[in-house]
């Protein structure tokens, strides 16, 4: 019963944040209940609305996993934003440089290249943490800025668009494009959604049933004890950050192959950073992440309708509603961490007095 209550805490926190955010609209002269109805209808009211919700949720599954997997190993990956940019630019460069590769080979190659681009960026932070002692929070934040500058240069200098004045790459080959499912009324829901679900399931199985999964969890629970038991904790930190980066890189496939057909500067509305509360809400559980990402997808799609469907709720106020949910989930995660730290400190004090 205690475990169930602990699992429901972040969900309750998200709902409280949503209600508080919606409640703020009363000060703008809106009926909060009507605002909530608009959010729900905007997210799932039609097949197209549902499709757009799933479209928004897909990259959040990848970035949530990119945060959650290292978190299980005791690492905090804040670099998913840079890692997804590296994955996306790698796919764009591939599709522009080798445009004639046919499907399905192009799809497999795109997934591998996107994963490799993100994994390379994640591995850099992992290596610095494992073998040089540099904290991953600092290095991943710095690498985000490097990735933003590097991808801008690649797109504008090496693979620029010749048919548009927008800051974007040239179009990738037709064989790389993933077609949208007709079920969702034209919304760009592609096989990337299925890929995200399968990846989440695969990671859950790997954590539960494989030796590497055990080593990862042992490293996260107690690095010294894991090292004493014969686990190469430094290597574990390296590969888990690499895999986390690769998972974020898969956002590149969802965007470049499943939506725009090219790399567009600024395509990500902070998918990498939103992945942090997605992971916190799911308690870093791979399957729980799918539901968590779906909730944030509902929030993103639903609040986008408020500016059109209400008289006084602007885009800025809609953003505040989203921020309230993120803040509530983050606060719950921080509180849980402080309580756990307090229990550990009390336990150590008890052993010392004993």
N, C-alpha and C positions, 0 to 999 in steps of 0.2 A: 504493500500500500504506500509505503514511504517512497519507493522508487517511482510509482505512478505519479505521486504528487510532485516529486522533483522534476519529472519529465514534462508535466503540465505547466510548471512555473513560467517558462519563457512564452508559452502560448498565452497564458493569462496576462503576462506583462505586455505582450503585443496588443492584445485586445484593450487593455487599459489605456495604452498609448493612443490607440485608434479613437477610443471614446473621448479621451481628453482633447485630442486634435480636432475631432468633429465638434466637440463642445465649444471650441474657440470660435466656430463660425457664428454662434449666437451673438457674439459681440459685433459681428459684421452685419447683423440684421437678418440672418438666415435661420431657418428651422433645422436644427441639428439632425433630427430624424429624417427629414427630407434629403439632407446632404448625404447621409448614410445610404439611403435608398438609391440616390444617383450613383454613388460609388459602386454599389453592388450591381446595379443594372448596367452601368458602363463597363463593368468587367466581364459579366457573363450573360448580358441581356439577349444577345444574338449569337449566332455561330461565328460571325466575324469578331465580335467582342471577345468571345471565349478564345478564339484563335490568337488574337493579339495578346491576351493575357498569357497564354502558353508561350507565345513568341518572346515576351519579356521575361518569363520565368526560365527559359532554356539557358541563357548565359549565366543566370544566377545559380543554377545547379552546378555548372562548371566552376564558377568562382567560389561558391560556397564550399565545394569539395577541395578546391585549392587552398582554402584557409583551414578547413576542418582536418585534413589529413596531417599536415605538419603539427597542428594543434594537439593531435593525439600523441605526437612524439615530443611534446613539450616545447614546440616552436611556434612563433607567431608570425605568420606570413602576411605582411601588409603589402606585398609586391605584386598581387594578382593583376592590378591595373597595368603595370608595365609588362608583365608576362603575357597577358592577353594581346597587347599591342605587338609584341614580338611574334607571337603565333600568327596573328592576322597579317602582318607584313610579310612573313615567310610564305604564307599561302598565296598572297597577292603576287609576290615575286615569282613563285612557281607557275602560277596560272598565266602570267604575262610572258614569261620566258619560254615556257613549253606549252603553248596553247592547244596543241593538236592531240594531246593524249586523250583517248576515248574513255567514256565511262564503261565499266565501274572502276577501272584501274586508276583513273584520275581521282575518284572519291577516296579510295584507300590511300593514295599518295598524299592527298591534301590533308587527311587526318594525321598521317605520320609526320608530315612536315610541320603542321601547326603544333603538334605535341612537342616535336623536337625544338622548335623555336622558343616556346615557353619554358621547356625543360632546361635549355641552356641558360636562360636568364635566372631560373630558380636555382640551378646548380651553382651558379656563381655565389649567390648569397649563402647557400648551404656549405660550400667549401670554406668560405670566409668564417662562418660560424664554427664549423667542426675543426678546422685545422689552424685557424688564426685567432679564434676567440672573439671575432667581431660580432656584435649583437645583431641578430637578423632583422630586428625592427628598424634599426638605423640603416643597414645596408639595403634592405628592400625598398625603403622610402627613397633613398638616393638613386637606386636603380630605376625606380619609376620615372624620375626626371630624365635620366639618361635614355631610357627606352623611348620616351616621348620625343626627344630631340633626334634620336637616331632614326626612328621610323619616319619622322617628317622629312628628314634628308633623303632617305631611300625613296620615298614616294615622289617627292618633288624633283629630285635630281636624277634618279636612275630609272624609274618606271612611271613617269608622269603621264597623265591623260592628254591625249592629242585632240580629243573631241569635246572638251569641256574646259571652262575657265575656273571651275571649282578646284579646291585643293584636294585632289584625289588621284589615285593611280589609274593606269590604263585598265581597260576591261579584261577580265580573265577569259580564257578559252571557254567555249560553250559547253564542252564536256565536263567542266568542273562544277557547273551550276546544279544545285539540288532543287528539284521541283517541289512546289508547295502542294500540300494535301488539299484536294478539292472540298473536303469535308467542312472546311472553316471559312467558306465564303470569300476566298481571296486573300486571307491573312497569310503572311509568310511563315507558316508552320511547316517545317521540313523534317527530314530524317534526323536532323540535329537533335530534335526533342527525344526521339527514340534512343539515339546515341547517348544522350545525357542520362536517361533512365537506366540504360544497360551499364554504363560506367559506374553509376551510384551503386547498383546491385553488385557489380563485380568487386568494388572496393569493400563493400560490407562483407562479402564472402571471403575475400582475402584477409581482412582483419580478423575474422572469426575462425578461419580454418587453416591458415597457412603459418609456416614458421616465421616468415618475414613480418606477417601481421602481429604475431606475438612479440617479436623483437621490437617492433615499432612501439607497441603499447607499453612494453617493459621499460623502454628508454624514456618514454614520457612520464611514467609513474615514478621512477627513481633511476636517474642516470648512473649513479655510483653503484647501486645494486645490480643494475643490468650489466655494467662493465665487469663487476666482480663475478657475475655468472658466465662470463665469456662472450658476451655480445659486443661486437665492434660498434660502439655507440656513435663514434665519429662518422663511420661509413653510413650508419643508419640515418644520421642527420643530413648527410650529403644527399643520399638517394631520395629521402622523403621530400626534401625541398625541391629536388629535380622533378619528381613526379607531380608535386603540387603545382610547380610552374607549368608543366606540360598540360595539366588539367585546365589551367587558366588559358593556356594557348589554344585549346579547342574552341574557345569563344570565337576565334578567328575563322574557323570553318563555318560556324553558325551564321556569322555576319557576312563574310566574303562570298562563300559558296551558297549560302542559304537565303541571302537577302539582297545585298547591293551589287554583287558581282565584281567588286573592286574594293580597295582600301580607301575609305574616306576619312580624312583627318577629323578627329572629334566624334567618331561614330559611337563611342562608348559614353553613356550617361553615368559614369562612375560605377560600372558593373563590378570592377574589382573591389572597390571599397564597400559597396552594398553587400558583397559576398561575406563580409565580416559579420554583420548582424544576422544574415541568413544562417551562417554556421553557428553563431551563438544561440539563436533561437532553437536550432535543432540539437543543441548540446553536442555538436560535432558528430552526430550520428548520420552516416551516409544516406540511409533511407529516409530518416526524418528530414533531411535536407531537401528532398523533393517536395514535401509538403510545405516546408518553410519557404522555398523559392516560389512555389505557387501562390502563397499568401502575399509575398512581396510583388509578384506579378499582378495579382488582383489589385493591390494598392496602387501600383504605378499606372495601370490602365484605367482603373476606376477614377482616380483623382484627376486624370487628364481630361475628364469630361466635365469637371466642376466649373471650369471657366466658361463653358458654353451653356450648361444646363442650369446655372444659378445666376442670380442678379448681382451678388456681392462677393462671391468667392473668386479671387483672382488666382493666377498661376502661382504667385508667391505664397498665398495662403494655402493652396493645395500642397505646395512643397513643405510648408510647416506641418501639415497633417502627417505627411510621410516622415518628416524628421522626428515627430513626437513618437511614432512607433519605433523608429531606430533607437532613439534615446531611451525609451522604456526597456527595450530588449537589452541594450548595452548596459544599462544600470542594473538590471537583474543579473546579468552575467558577472558584472563587477562585484555585486553584493555576494553572489554565490562563491566567488573566488576569495573574497575577504573572510567569509565565514569558514571556508575550508582551511585557509591559512591560520585562522584563529584556533581551530580545532587541532591542527598540526602543532602549533606552538604550545598549546595547553598540554598535548600529549607528551611532547618533549620535556616540558617542565615537570610533569608528573613522574616521568622516568628518572629525571635528574634528582628529584627529591627522594625517590624510592631507593 
